[in-house]
Amino acid sequence: MTLRLLQHRAPDGTRSVIAATANAANIVAGVDSVRALASQAIASGSDLAAAIAACGLGAAIDITAELAAGRILSPIDHGDDAHLIMTGTGLTHLGSAEGRDKMHRAAADAAEKQTDSMRMFLEGVEGGKPGPGEVGQQPEWFYKGDGSGLVAPGAPLTMPEFAKDGGEEPELAGIYLISPDGTPFRIGLCLANEFSDHVTERHNYLWLAHSKLRQASIGPELLVGTPPDHIEGVSRIIRNGATLWEKPFLSGEANMSHTLANLEAHHFKYDVFRRPGDVHVHFFGTATLSFADGVTTQEGDVFEIEGAPFTLPLRNRLEKAAATSVAVRIL
């Protein structure tokens, strides 16, 4: 039975957790956040399904209608944005390596040699799937921001005024909670739009860090338990009500050069990422980019990402922030 968790806010502001299966979706009694539910499971030494059973189920709810009404929240959050950390790994899917290599080859004058991007990808192919209990090749890694940059499904993704591009990155994200003893627990996986500035990145690979400091959005459903090895999805851009660009993407370990365990090992090996109580949203990398196909996004475009076994799409409208002026003062 595929179990998915959602977070809901009623018109009166009351928050709740929804447990959804193929046949039903119900409010979970007694908890107002997925983080609280996961904390209960960790404290009792059980799993999320057992924690839900212990709480009990309440009223049935139509998650499709609630998403359309704007009452479905991101499936994870934290009361203090500084304790939700967004990070990611790239060059984990063949499509991402091909697209990244195209972007950097000319800029790096690499006609006669492999780019660093392709070299890193091939190292992942060779050593990213070690045996059980082993740690394999280190992946590319980046920081995206804290919880203030996590955008709810259906809400706009806003690029800064100085951005050169606002481009989608359809992928999976792992959601984690750090237990009181510092152990990372994976709660589940979500569809995600990692959202980056590909023009800035293409200008110089050393600007990758700048290109990633952007908002991101994760899909309304958190897939619990052992994820499928093969996930097929579709990413599209809708402009003025019509589909401008559409392309399938593949994810899951069968389509990756690294195991999830290897990516997790290289993220959580750092003490700072095992701080008790913190939530982590870690993006696992994309296989499809409209930018690689020559698409230039515009304000008002709608990004749409869907893929089974998730039943609800992730949609976000592209907006651009107003200009701001920041001056550093000397004390």
N, C-alpha and C positions, 0 to 999 in steps of 0.2 A: 504494500500500500504506500503510494507516494504521499508524503506529508509536506504541506507547505504552511508557513506562518506569515501572517500579515499584521500590520498595526493600523488601528482605526481610531478616528476621532469623530464623535457624534456632534450634531449641531450645537449641543449645549456645552461642548468642550470635553466631555467625558472620553477618556482614552480606554482602549481595550485591545486585546490580542485575539486574532481569529486563527483557528486551526482549520485548514481546508484539505480535503481529500478529493478523489475523483467523483465522489457521490454527494458530498455535503460540505458546508462551511458553517462553523458555529463559533460563537464567542466563547473564549476560555474563561471560566469563572475565577475571580479573585486576583487577577494580574492585570496591570495596565501597560506593560511593556514586554517585549521579547527579552530584553536584558534582564528583567526581573524573573521571568520564567526560566531563563538559562541559569541564573544564579541559584534558583531553587533546585534545579536538576544537579548542579555541581555540588551544592551543599548536602544533598541527599544521596549522592553517589549513584544517581540513576541517569537515564537519558531523557531527551525532551518528550518522547512519546509517553513515558511513564510519568513525567512531571505533569503533562496535560491530563492524563487519566486521574492523577491525584487531585488536581484542581476541579475536574469535572467540566462538562460542556453546558453552555447555556443556549440562548436563542439562536436559531438559524439566521443567516445573513446572506444577501445577494452581493457577492464581491464585485461582480461586473458593474452592477448599478451603483455601488458605493464608490468605485473607482471613477466612474463617469461623473459622479456628483462631487468629486474632489475631496472625499472623506477618507481615502486611503493614504497613509503616511509612508515614508520610507520604512522598510521592515526592521530597521535597527536605528537607534539613536542613543544619545547620552545626555543627561541633564546638564552636563558641563562640556561644551564643545571642545575644550582643550584636551579632554580625555577620550575623544574619538579621533583616531589617526588614520588618514588615508594615504596609502602607498601603492606601489605596483611593480610588476616585472614586465619587461618587454622582450621581443624577439623569441617568444615561446611557441609561436605558430608559424608554419611555412609562409602563409600569406603576409604576415607582418614582416618577415625577413625580406621577402621580395619587394614589398613596397618601400621599406626603409632603405634597402640597397639602391633602389631607383633614386630616391630623394638625395642620397649622400654621394653617389658615385661621381656626378659632375663636380659638385662642390669640393670633393676631396681629390679631384684629378686622379681618379683611381682606375683609369682605363687599363693599366698594366698590373694591377694588384687588387686583391680583395679589400673591400672596405672593412673597417672595424666592425660594422654591423653584421656583415655576412660571416666574418670570422667568429664573432660571438655566437651567432646562431648555430654554426656548424659545430662549435665546441659543445653547445647544448645538445645537439643531435647525438654527438659521440658520448657525452658523459652526464646528460641530464636525467637519465632514468636508471639510477643505481639500484642494487639489490636491496631487499628488506633490511632495515637497520643501518644502511650505509648512507653517506652524504655524497652527492655527486657534484657536477660542475656548477659553479656559482653563476647565477643569471644576471642580466642587467637589472638594475633596481632604481626606483625613483620615489621621491616624496611628492604628494599632491596637496596636502593641507590637512586641516582639522575639520571637526564637525560643522563648522560654520559654512563650509563649502559643499556640504552634502545637500543636494536638491531633491525634493520629493517627486515621485512620479506624477507627471502632469504639470508640474511647475516649470517655469522657463529656466533654461541654462543661459547665463549671462556672461558674455566675454568682456574683459576689461576694455576700456576705451582705447588703450594703446595696443591691443592685440592686432596681429596681422591676419588672423584666421580663427574661426571657431568651428572645429571639425569634430564629427562623431568618431567614437572608437567603440564599436559593439563587442562586448566580451562577457566573461563571467567574473564575478568578484566573490572572494571568500570573506565570510563574516566571522569574527572571533571575539571571545571574551576571555580576559586573563583572570584566572582564579586567585583566591586569596594567597595561595602558596606560590604564585608566579607561573602556573602551568597554562599555556594557551589552549583553549578549547574552540574547535571549529563548530559554530552553530549551524552553518549551512552555506549554500551558494545562492547568488542572485544573478539575474541578467543585469547588465550594467552598460552605461555610456560613460566612458572614462573622460572624453571631451578634452581635446588638446589644441594647441596652436601649431599646426604643421608647417606653416610658412616660416615661422621663427625657427623651428627645429631644422628645417632644410637649409636655412642660411648658414648655420654652423652647428655641427653636432654637439659642440660644447655648450650650446644654448638649450639642450634638451631639458635641463632643470628648469629654465625659465618657461619653456613651452608647457610644462606639466603643472605649473602652479595655477590651476584653474578649478572651477567648480566641477562636480561630477554628479551623476544620478544613478541610483540603483533601482531595479525593477520592484514592483509592489510585493512580489512573493519571494520568500526565503525557503529554498528547497532543503529539507532536513534529511540527514542520514547519508548513506553512501551514494555519491552522485554517479550518474551513468557515465561510462567511458566515452560515449559518442553523443554529442548534442548538435543538432542542426537548427540553425536559425536564419532569419532574414533581417537585413538592415535596409532601411529605405529613408529617403528624404522627400518630404511632401512640400511643394511650393504652390501657393494659391489654390489649394485643394486638389492638385494633381501630382502624381508620382513623378518626381524629377529624376531620381536614381534609385535603383534597387539591386541588391546583390545578396546571395546566400553567404552564410559563414558557418564554419565548423569549429567546435570546441570540444572540451573533454579530453582526458589524457590520451585517448587513441589518436587524437589529432594534434598533439603537443610534443615538443621536444624535451620537456621536463615533466616529471611527476609532480602532482600537487604537494606531495610530502617533501620533495626536494626544494621546491620554491618556498614552502613554509619553513623548512629547516634553516635556509639562508636568511630569512627575514627575522625569525624569532631567536636566532643565535645571539642577537644583540640584547644586552641586559635592559636597555632603555625601552625595548618593545615587550618586556615581560613585567610591566608595572601592574600590580594587582588592581582590578576594577576597570582597566582601560578596555575600550572597544577598538577593534581594528577592522577596517575595510580595505582589503588587499586585492587589487585588480590583476588578473592573470594574463593579460595580453590579448591583442586583437588579431584577427586573421583577414579583416576586410576594412578598407578605407575608401571613402568616396574621393578623398584628396588624391589618392594614387591613380584614380581614373580621370583626373583633370577637372573635378567638380569644385567650384568655388561657392561656398555657402553664403547666404544672405540673411539679414535680419528678417524674422517672420517665418523662416523655414522650420518645419517640424521634423525632428528626428523620431523615427519609430523603429523599435527593436522587438522582435518576438522570437520565440523558439520553445518547442516542447522539451521537457515535460512541464514548463511554465505555461500557465493558461491565460495570463493577462499580459498585454504588451507594455513596454516602457515607452512613453511619449513625452517629449520635451520640445518646447518652442525655443528657437534661438533669438536672444536679445543682446543688445550691446549697452554697456553701462555709460552713464554720462561722464564727461571728462572731470577729473579731479586734479587738484594741485596739492602736492605734498612738499612741505619745506621743513628741513631739519633745523631746529633751533639749538643754540649753544647755551648751556646753563652756566 
